[in-house]
Amino acid sequence: METTTNWAIEEYPTKNDGIRVAVKDLIDIEGRRTSAGSRLVLSRAAPAPADARCLGAIRQGGLAIIGKANLHELAFGSTGINHWWGTPVNPIHASLVPGGSSSGSAVAVANNFCDFALGSDTGGSIRIPAAACGSLGLKTTWGKISTVGVYPLAPSLDTVGPMADSIDALITGYSYLDADFSPTSLGEPLHVGLLTASQNEQMTEVFRTIFAALGFKVTEIADIDLAKVHRSANHIMIQEAYRADGHLLAESHRLDPMVVTRLLSATHSSDFDYRAALEERHRFQNDLEERFEEFDLLALATIPVRIPTKAASVGVSLNRNTLPFNFAGTPAISLPIAAEVSAEVLKGSPSPQGGTPESQVPIALQLVAPWDREALLLAVGKAMAGRSLLYSRLAH
């Protein structure tokens, strides 16, 4: 197996037959130390006494775990850069960040090192690297998949979910996490609420084209203020992250300086801010419940900007469209759009397969569903694949 992609912190020999799985190194594997992407954490860690609960069906099914996937240190960053084990190499262009924090998981599936990977998503950590690498990722409903045995970042936001390079593999991955899951197909055409203020008009037009091809009814929504929601969600994330990892600041010289800066930002967030954020969460959840009485799904870009290069990534945050739905607890999926579809709509703008490295990354559509409706999100992904609306790495 190639190692130059830096996808893994630890690789395990396998016979390479059957279903292969990469496991983000936040998730305990019995007898192995969990690093959380940090040399400091690894130096203090004891071997895990048991597998994380989310691995139960994977173990029972005899799947081959091929290794512990690399990640942004402490899972606290959206670029996926790791200074200790090397940054996983974006498969679309090596100059670009792979997205974080589940960067190694995204790179592993994109290079066909595994059939699916497990990641965690606290503010977009599955959806962002999936979008950056042209893969698929599913953020599950908060609390639906056990996080027992998973190194915490912000427990009221943390989720575990699958990542894959095809919708069929993503469905397979999810089936090993949710024992009650049963794949479904779409019936009546869906009604989608398209958040037009969450990306530029060119991206919005691509999404309109996608939904027209699927026969969905689309209503445009301009009055959801995700920026306000993001600010409140960030208070929750940084304060809970500080509770989980603030003790590591005693040896801050052994941490990524950007991670140190994020942890210290919690000192500028008060108890009043935290309580106000909880109130905002309740309001936003109620707002979404009302929206879902009218709409089957909400839609917006996963990442509304071009993926930055590693050289230009300092201070970059890519989670403005993803963190709000961790805040709400709702499931969400990131689906890469076929380059040909985007190029046809964009007409004259740099197409995803040409131009700068940043323009080679396919536009990623994020779909958000009501709580516990992962099956609906996967069914839409399946329908899009059936109409050749999803990006295919084999075509490039």
C-alpha positions in Angstrom: 0.0 0.0 0.0 1.3 3.5 -0.9 2.2 5.7 2.1 3.2 8.9 0.3 -0.4 10.2 0.6 0.1 10.6 4.4 -3.5 9.2 4.8 -2.6 7.1 7.8 -1.1 7.5 11.3 -0.9 3.7 11.6 -1.5 1.0 8.9 -2.4 -2.6 9.5 -1.5 -5.5 7.2 -4.6 -7.1 5.6 -5.2 -9.7 3.0 -6.9 -7.0 1.0 -10.0 -9.1 0.4 -13.5 -8.3 1.5 -14.7 -4.9 2.7 -11.8 -2.6 3.7 -12.3 0.2 6.3 -10.1 3.1 7.5 -10.9 4.4 10.9 -10.2 8.0 11.9 -7.7 8.0 14.8 -10.2 9.5 17.2 -11.9 6.2 17.4 -10.6 3.5 19.8 -9.4 0.2 18.4 -8.8 -2.3 21.2 -5.1 -2.7 22.0 -4.1 0.4 20.0 -3.3 3.9 21.3 -5.6 6.7 20.0 -3.6 9.8 19.0 -6.4 12.2 18.0 -3.8 13.3 15.4 -1.5 14.6 18.2 2.0 13.5 19.2 1.3 14.9 22.7 -1.9 12.9 23.1 -0.3 9.8 21.8 2.6 10.2 24.3 0.1 10.1 27.1 -2.3 7.4 25.8 -2.6 3.9 27.0 -3.8 1.1 24.6 -7.6 1.2 24.3 -9.2 -1.5 26.5 -12.0 -2.0 24.0 -13.2 -1.0 20.6 -15.4 2.1 20.3 -19.0 1.0 20.2 -19.4 2.3 16.6 -17.1 -0.5 15.5 -19.4 -3.2 16.8 -21.0 -4.3 13.5 -17.8 -3.8 11.6 -16.1 -6.3 13.9 -19.0 -8.7 13.8 -19.0 -8.6 10.0 -15.3 -9.4 9.8 -14.4 -6.3 7.9 -10.7 -5.5 7.4 -9.6 -2.4 9.3 -6.7 -1.2 7.3 -5.4 1.5 9.6 -5.9 4.6 11.7 -6.6 7.6 9.5 -4.8 10.8 9.8 -6.6 14.0 10.8 -6.3 17.7 11.8 -4.7 17.7 15.3 -7.4 17.1 18.0 -10.0 17.2 15.2 -9.9 21.0 15.8 -9.5 22.5 12.3 -11.1 22.6 8.9 -8.0 22.5 6.6 -6.9 18.9 7.5 -3.2 20.0 7.9 -1.2 17.9 10.3 2.4 18.9 11.1 3.3 15.8 13.0 2.4 13.0 10.6 2.3 15.0 7.4 -0.8 16.5 5.7 -2.8 14.0 3.7 -2.4 14.8 0.0 -5.5 16.1 -1.7 -6.1 13.6 -4.6 -7.4 16.4 -7.0 -4.3 18.6 -6.6 -1.4 18.2 -4.2 -1.2 22.0 -3.6 -4.7 22.1 -2.0 -5.7 21.4 1.6 -7.5 18.1 1.9 -10.1 19.6 4.3 -10.5 18.6 7.9 -10.7 17.4 10.3 -11.2 13.9 8.7 -8.6 14.5 6.1 -7.0 11.0 6.2 -10.3 9.3 5.8 -11.2 11.4 2.7 -7.8 10.7 1.1 -8.0 7.0 1.9 -11.3 6.5 0.1 -10.3 8.8 -2.8 -7.3 6.6 -3.5 -9.2 3.4 -3.1 -7.2 2.2 -0.2 -10.5 1.3 1.5 -14.1 0.8 0.5 -15.3 3.3 3.1 -13.9 5.2 6.0 -15.2 6.3 9.4 -14.8 10.0 10.3 -16.2 12.3 12.9 -18.1 15.5 12.3 -18.3 18.3 15.0 -18.4 21.3 12.7 -18.1 19.8 9.2 -15.3 17.4 9.7 -16.8 14.7 7.4 -18.5 17.0 4.9 -15.6 19.5 4.4 -12.9 16.9 3.5 -15.4 15.0 1.4 -16.1 18.2 -0.5 -12.4 19.2 -0.8 -11.4 15.8 -2.1 -14.4 15.1 -4.4 -15.8 12.3 -2.3 -19.0 11.8 -0.3 -19.6 12.1 3.4 -22.6 11.7 5.7 -23.0 13.6 9.0 -25.4 11.6 11.1 -28.1 12.8 13.5 -26.6 13.8 16.8 -26.8 10.9 19.3 -27.8 8.3 16.7 -24.4 6.6 16.4 -22.6 6.0 19.7 -19.5 8.1 20.5 -18.5 6.0 23.4 -14.8 5.3 22.8 -14.4 8.3 20.5 -12.0 11.0 21.6 -14.2 14.1 22.2 -13.9 17.6 20.7 -17.3 19.1 21.6 -19.7 16.4 22.9 -22.9 18.3 22.2 -21.9 18.5 18.6 -19.8 15.4 18.0 -21.0 12.7 15.5 -19.6 9.7 13.8 -20.3 8.9 10.1 -19.1 7.2 6.9 -17.1 8.6 4.0 -16.8 7.0 0.6 -16.0 7.6 -3.0 -19.3 6.4 -4.3 -22.9 6.5 -3.1 -23.1 2.7 -2.9 -20.0 2.5 -0.7 -21.4 5.3 1.5 -24.7 3.3 1.9 -22.7 0.2 2.8 -20.7 2.2 5.4 -23.7 3.6 7.0 -25.4 0.2 7.2 -22.5 -0.9 9.5 -23.2 2.0 11.8 -27.0 2.0 12.1 -28.5 -1.5 12.8 -32.0 -0.2 12.0 -31.1 1.3 8.6 -32.9 0.0 5.5 -32.1 1.5 2.1 -35.1 3.2 0.4 -35.8 4.7 -2.9 -37.5 8.0 -3.7 -41.3 8.0 -4.3 -43.0 11.4 -4.9 -40.8 14.2 -6.1 -39.3 16.1 -3.2 -39.8 19.7 -2.2 -36.4 21.3 -1.5 -35.7 24.6 0.2 -32.7 26.1 -1.5 -30.7 28.5 0.7 -29.7 31.2 -1.8 -27.7 33.4 0.6 -25.3 30.6 1.5 -23.3 30.5 -1.8 -22.8 32.6 -4.9 -25.4 32.7 -7.7 -23.2 30.4 -9.9 -23.3 27.6 -7.4 -27.0 28.2 -6.8 -27.7 27.9 -10.5 -25.9 24.6 -10.6 -28.1 23.3 -7.7 -31.2 24.5 -9.5 -30.1 22.5 -12.6 -29.6 19.4 -10.4 -33.0 19.6 -8.8 -34.7 20.2 -12.2 -33.0 17.0 -13.5 -34.4 15.1 -10.5 -37.9 16.6 -11.0 -37.9 18.2 -7.5 -39.9 21.2 -6.6 -37.6 24.0 -5.5 -38.5 27.0 -3.3 -35.7 29.6 -2.7 -35.1 30.6 0.9 -33.2 33.9 1.7 -34.2 34.5 5.3 -32.1 31.9 7.2 -29.2 33.7 8.8 -26.5 31.1 9.0 -23.9 33.7 10.0 -25.7 34.4 13.3 -26.2 30.7 13.9 -22.5 30.0 13.2 -21.4 32.6 15.7 -23.5 31.0 18.4 -22.4 27.4 17.5 -18.8 28.5 17.6 -19.2 29.5 21.3 -20.4 26.0 22.0 -17.6 24.4 20.1 -14.7 26.3 21.4 -15.9 26.2 25.1 -16.5 22.4 24.9 -13.2 21.9 23.1 -11.4 23.8 25.9 -13.0 21.6 28.5 -11.9 18.5 26.6 -8.4 19.6 25.7 -7.5 22.7 27.7 -5.3 20.6 30.0 -2.9 20.1 27.0 -2.0 23.7 27.0 0.4 23.0 29.8 2.6 21.6 27.0 1.4 23.9 24.3 4.8 23.8 22.6 4.0 20.2 21.6 0.8 21.3 19.8 0.1 22.9 16.4 0.2 26.7 17.1 -3.1 27.2 15.2 -4.8 24.6 17.5 -3.4 26.4 20.5 -4.9 29.6 19.2 -8.3 28.0 18.8 -8.2 26.5 22.3 -7.2 29.8 23.8 -10.1 31.6 22.0 -12.4 30.0 24.5 -11.0 32.3 27.2 -12.7 35.2 25.3 -16.1 33.3 25.4 -18.0 33.7 28.6 -20.6 31.6 30.4 -23.2 34.2 29.3 -22.1 33.5 25.7 -22.5 29.8 26.2 -26.0 30.2 27.7 -27.1 32.6 25.0 -25.8 30.1 22.4 -27.9 27.3 23.9 -31.0 29.6 23.6 -30.0 30.3 20.0 -29.7 26.5 19.4 -33.3 26.0 20.7 -34.6 28.8 18.4 -32.7 27.4 15.4 -33.9 23.9 16.0 -37.5 25.1 16.2 -37.0 27.1 13.0 -35.8 24.1 11.2 -38.7 22.0 12.5 -41.1 24.5 11.0 -39.2 24.6 7.7 -39.3 20.8 7.5 -43.1 20.9 7.8 -43.0 22.5 4.3 -39.8 21.1 2.8 -38.4 17.6 2.6 -34.8 18.8 2.5 -32.8 22.0 2.7 -30.0 22.5 0.2 -26.9 24.7 0.1 -23.2 24.5 -0.8 -21.0 22.4 1.5 -18.2 24.8 1.1 -19.2 28.2 -0.5 -15.7 29.2 -1.5 -12.8 27.6 -3.5 -10.6 25.2 -1.6 -7.5 27.0 -0.5 -3.9 25.9 -1.2 -1.9 24.8 1.8 0.3 27.8 1.3 -2.7 30.1 1.7 -4.5 28.2 4.4 -3.4 30.1 7.6 -6.5 31.3 9.4 -8.9 29.8 6.9 -12.2 28.5 8.2 -14.3 26.4 5.8 -17.2 25.5 8.1 -19.6 28.4 7.8 -22.2 26.3 6.0 -21.6 23.1 7.9 -21.3 24.0 11.6 -24.9 25.3 11.9 -26.3 21.8 11.3 -24.1 20.2 14.0 -25.6 22.9 16.2 -29.1 21.8 15.1 -28.2 18.1 15.3 -29.8 17.3 11.9 -28.2 14.8 9.5 -26.5 16.2 6.4 -24.7 14.8 3.3 -22.1 16.3 1.0 -22.4 15.2 -2.6 -19.8 16.2 -5.3 -21.5 17.4 -8.5 -20.5 16.0 -11.9 -17.9 18.3 -13.5 -19.8 18.2 -16.8 -23.0 19.5 -15.2 -21.2 22.4 -13.5 -19.3 23.3 -16.6 -22.5 23.4 -18.7 -24.2 25.7 -16.2 -21.2 28.0 -15.5 -20.8 28.8 -19.2 -17.5 30.5 -19.6 -16.3 30.4 -16.0 -13.4 28.1 -15.3 -14.8 24.6 -15.2 -13.9 22.1 -12.4 -11.7 20.1 -14.7 -9.6 23.1 -15.9 -8.2 26.4 -14.8 -6.5 26.8 -11.4 -6.0 23.9 -8.9 -8.8 25.4 -6.8 -11.2 25.3 -9.8 -10.6 21.6 -10.4 -12.5 20.6 -7.2 -16.1 19.8 -8.0 -18.8 21.9 -6.5 -20.3 20.0 -3.5 -24.0 20.1 -2.7 -25.0 19.8 1.0 -28.4 18.4 1.7 -29.9 18.6 5.2 -32.8 16.5 6.4 -34.9 16.3 9.5 -33.6 14.2 12.5 -33.2 10.5 11.7 -33.7 10.8 8.0 -30.4 9.6 6.8 -32.1 7.1 4.5 -33.7 10.0 2.6 -30.3 11.7 2.1 -28.8 8.5 0.8 -31.7 7.8 -1.5 -31.3 11.3 -3.1 -27.6 10.5 -3.5 -28.5 7.2 -5.2 -31.0 9.0 -7.5 -28.3 11.6 -8.5 -25.8 8.8 -9.2 -28.4 7.1 -11.4 -28.7 10.2 -13.5 -24.9 10.8 -13.7 -25.1 13.9 -11.6 -22.4 13.0 -9.2 -18.6 13.5 -9.8 -16.8 10.4 -10.8 -13.1 10.1 -10.2 -12.9 7.5 -13.0 -13.8 10.1 -15.5 -10.8 12.3 -14.7 
